[in-house]
Amino acid sequence: MNDFVYDIPVRVYFGREQLHHLGDELRRFGTRVLMTYGGGSIKRIGLYDHVIEEIKRAGLELHELGGIEPNPRIDSVRQGVRMCKEHNIDVLLAVGGGSTIDATKFIAAGACSELDPWDFLDYAKQAPISRALPIVDILTLAATGSEMDSGGVISNPETGDKNGRMAFPLLPKVSFLDPTNTYSVSPYQTACGAADMMSHIIEVYFDMQPGLYMLDCFMEGLMKTIIRYAPVAMHNPENYEARANLMWASSWAINGFIDGGRQQAWSCHPIEHELSAIYDITHGLGLAILTPRWMDFCLDETTVSRYARFGINVFGINSEMAPMDIAHEAIRRLSDFFFNTLGLKRTLPEVGIDETHFALMARKAVGGNVLRGFKPLRQVDVEHILHQCMH
């Protein structure tokens, strides 16, 4: 395995009744707060009023930016940057799911720069991110893990791009993770969040480099946790144990801990970003459709051992079966989890996507060259995977 540095300086307040710490945490960074959020869900569940109460109690100056979209847009980021500069904001408070937190990260970076924030995300420019305003978040959806990682993904409808970027200054300083704030999440969004978490782990787990046995076991435990508790949360949304396990699994699926020095590019995420850039589908849904087809494409005699371990340790498949049979059964069981247990759509036509843009999406997904993931993918390979998602 490779050497690595692990540094995750995010203070987490986990559980019920933790928001009484909010005012003190915000005040550590200043007195002028910009609160960002999406639609009306935080108001419907009473979280908005609770946050306002804590901010007033702390005597802080509050400004608000609502309406941040799912698959957040660069225009929302630009609006937030303008507000930060106009009001001399000290600290950002993101209240919502991954979309809100992702947008807030690039607002934080843009507020400390004279560049257009898309310059941070434009793959041709890759402007450095050396500073960002401090970010505090209150999570309302277990899915992307943005509450505990240094990355985010933003869409630019003008260019048809959906690009991601990681940078250490984008790490939140403090995250409030109260599972009760996810009680109102719909069964559909709970399912999409579970698929997103599974994909985060699978993108790391499926790697033929020598790794840490401990981390393999940890990832298998995370996947078994998601498989066990996602259906429970869908059918009993106020089951605290299920919501708590999903929320904590979401954070640890992508905060860098499971990487353990592995330096492999992700595959399904770049492909899905092209799908949702054009069709604006839910990210987790796109990943659910893509992942089993990608796994099937990558399976051969050189990779089968990884699939066998996955099937035996995550799904409990009989270890006495032939490795290739275990591998195929593991893919079948993952598909069954996504499409039957979670009830997600199985094919691209079911979500309104045809073959029109496959060549363009495949070319952009591989960056015009080769996507060097678990199995290197060329444009023609990505097109093949997309075609497999049609049926």
N, C-alpha and C positions, 0 to 999 in steps of 0.2 A: 504494500500500500504506500501511498505518497505521504510526505510530511504535510502538516496543515497547522493553521492557527485558528482557534475558535474563540470568538469574542462576541458575546451577545448581551450588551449592557442595557437590557430592557427590564425595567422594574414592573412586575406583574402583580396586580391585586386581583386574586381569583376568588369568586364566590359571591354570596349574597351580602348585601349591606356594606359594600366597600366604597361606595361613592362619597361617604363622608370624608374620605381622604382627598377628594378631587380638588377642592379649593387650595389646600396646602401644596399639592403637587404643581398646580398651575402657577401658583405664586412664586415657586422656586425659579421660574423662568421669566417673570415679569408680571405686568398688570393689565396689559391690553391683549385680549383673547379674540381670535377669529374662530368661531365654531362652524364646522362644515357638516352637512348631512345631505341625505338623498331626498326621497319622497316624504310622505306623511306618516310613515310607520312609527317613527320615534315619538310622534305626538299622540298617535292612537293608543300606544301602550303606556303612556304616561312618563316615558323616560325623558322627553324634552323638558317637561315641567320640573322634574327632579333635578336635572342638570342646571337649569336656570336658577333654581332655588340655591343650589350649592355655590354657583358662581356669584350670586348676589350676596350670599352670606360671607363670602371671602372678600367682598368689596372690589371685585374686578370689573374692568370695562369690557363689555361684550359687543362684538359685531358678528353677524351671521351671514353665511352663504349656504342656502339650501338648493335643492333641485339637482344635485349631482347625479348623473345618469348611471344606470348599469352600463358596463363597458364605457367608463367615463371618457368624456370628450376633452380635447385639448382646449376648447373654448372655455370650459368651466375652470380649467387650470389657469388660463390667462385672466379670467375674471377674478379668481382668488388672489393672484399675484398683484393685480391692480389694487385690490382692497387692502392687502398687506402693506403696500407702499403708501397708499393714501392715509391709512389710519396708524401707521407706524406700529404694526402688530409685533408683539413679543413672542407669542406662543400660539400654536394651532391646536385646536381640539376637534378631532374627527369622531363623529358619532354615527356609527353605521357599520356596514359590511366592508368587504374588500374594495369595492369600487370607490366608496367615499375615502377610505384610507389611502388607496393608491393615488387618487387625485390630490389629496392633501400633501402627500410626500413631494409631489412635483410643484405644488404651490409653495411649499417650504423652500425648495431649492430655487425656484424662480424669484422669490422675494429677496434673495441674497445675490441676485445677478442682474445685469442689464441685458442679458440675452433673452430672446424669445424662448419660453420653456420647451418648445418642440425641438430646439437645438440639442437638448439633453437626450432626446429620444430618437432623433434622426440618425439612422445607422451610418449615413455618410459623414455626419459631423461629429457625433459623440462628444459634445462639449463636456469638459470635466465638471464634476459636481464636487466642489471642495467645501462648500458650506451650505447649511440649510437651517431654517428656523426650527426650534424644538417642537416636537409633535407629541401630543398626548392623545390616546384613542380610547373609545368606549365601544366594544365590539357588540354587534347585534346579529351576526350571522357567521356560523362556523363553516368555513370553506377555504378561503384563499390563503390564510396564514399571514396576511399582510400586517397583522397586529404585532408580529414578532420577527419580521424579516426586513431586509434593506432594499426590497425591490418593489416595482409597480409596473402596471401596464396601462397605456393610454391609447385611445383611438383618435385618429385624425381623419374625419370624413372628407376633408378637402383633397387628401392624397390617397385615400383608400387604405391607409396603413393602420395597423394596431401593433405598437412596438413596446417592448419591455426594457427595463434598465435596472441594474442594481448598483448601489453606491452606499458606502458606510454611513455618510451623513444623513441618509434617509431613514435610518432606524428610529422607530419611536422611542422616546425616553421612558414613557410610562404607558402601560396598557391595563385597562379595567375589563376583566373578563367575568361577567356575571351570567351564568347559564340561564337564569330566569329571563334575561333580555332576549333570548332566542325562542321563548315559548310560542310566540305569535308567528314564527316562520312557517310557511305553508309546507305541506308534505312534498310538493314539487320542488321548492327551493331547498328543502332539507335533503332531498335525493340528489339534486345537482351539487350541493355542497359536499355530500359524501363521495360522489364521483370525482370531484375536484381533488379532495384529499387523497383518495386512492391513487390518482394519477401522479400527484406530487411524490408519493412514495415509490410507485412503480418506476418512474423516470430515473430514480437513484438506484433502486434495488436491482433492476435488470442491467447488470454491468459484469463483464467477465474479468475485470481487474481483480487481483487479490485484495480482499478487504478485511474488515474486522468482524469476526464471528459475532461479537457482542452486538454490533450495529445491525447485522443481518437479523438477529433474534429480535432486536428492538423494532425494526421495521415490520417484521412479521407480526409482532404484538400489536403495533399500530393498525395494521390492515385488519387483523382479527377483531380489534375493537370497533372499527368502522362497520365491518360486516355485521357485528352483533348488535350495535346500538342504533344504527341509522333506521332500520325498520321499526324499532321500538319508539323512537322519537317521531316518526311519521304517523304512527297509529295512536300514540299517547303523547301529544306535544308538550305536556307539562310534566313529563317524567324527568325529574331533576338528574337522576343518575345517568340517563341516556344523554341528555343535553350537556352535562358536565364532561362526560367522557369524549363526546364529539368535539366540544370546544377545545379541550386540552390537546386532543389528537391533532386537530387542525393546526395549532401553533407549532407542535413538534414535528409535523410532517414537512415543514419547509423553512425552519429557522436555522438551517445549516448544520445542525448536530448530526443528522444521519449521513451527511456526505462523507465524513471520515477520510478526507483526502482524495476521494474520487473526483476526477476532473473530466467528466463525460458530459457532452452536450445533451440537452433534452431534445426529444423528438416530437412527441405528441403535442406539446404546448405550441411550438412554432407553427405546426400545421393548423391547429385549432384557432390560433390567433388570426390566421388568414380567413378562416370560415366566418368568425364573428366580426371581423373587420368589414366584410362585405354584407353579411346577412344579419348581423346584430343578434345572433342567437345567444342563449345563456352559455357561458363558458363551460361549466361542468357538464352540461348536456352534450356539447360538442366533443368533449374529452371522452365521455362514455361511449359515444358512437365510434370514435376513432380508435380507442385503446385496444380493444380485442382484435381489430383488423391489423393494427400495427404489430401486435404480438404475434399474430399468425404469420405475417410477412417475415418477421425476424427469426422465426423458429427454423433451425436446421441442426445438423449433427454437432456443429461447433458451439451452439448456444443451449442445447437441450437440457444440460445439467442444471442451468439456472431455473428453467421452467419446472423441472422435476422437484427441486427444493421448494419452490413457490407452491406447487400443488400439494405436496406432502405436508408442509408446515403451516400453510395458511388455510387450505381447504380440507385437510385430513384425508387426502387420497391415499389409497393403499400403496405403500412403498414397494411392494413386491411386483407391481406392474412394470412393464417395460418403460424406460424413461420417456420415449416418444409418446407412448399412450398416456402417460401421466401428464405430459405437456399439453396434449390436445384436450384432455379432460379438464385441466386447470383453466384453459382459455374458455371452454364451454361453461364452467362454473362461474367464472368472472362475468361472462355475458349474461348468465342467468341472474346473477346478483344485480347487474345494472338494469336489465330490461324486464325482468319478471318481478324480483323482490322489490326493487326501487320503482318499477313501473315507468322507466324512461323510454323515450322513442328509440327505436332500434336502427333506423336508416335515415339517410339524408333527405330523401324525398318526403318522409313523414314530417320533416320540419321545414319543408318548402325550398329545398336546395336541389338544383339540378347540376348538370355537368358543364354548364356554360363557362364558368371561370376556373375550371380545374387546372388548366395549364398555367394560368397567371398565378393562382394561389400556390401551386407546387414550386414554381420558379422563385417566388418571394420567400417561401418557407425555407428553401435551401440556400437562400442568399445568392442565387445565381451560380452556385457551385455544388458543394457536397455538404450535407448536414451530418456531421461526424458524431452520431449518437451511439446507442447500443449496437446497432448495425448501421454503417454509413448509408445514407439515403441520397440518391440523385433525384433530379426532377422527375424522371420517368418512374422512379420507385414511389414517390409521393403521389403521383397521379394514379398509379396502380392501387395504392391504399385507399384513396378517395373513391375510386370506382368500386372497390369492394364494399364501401359503405353505402352503396346504392341499393343493396339487396340483403 
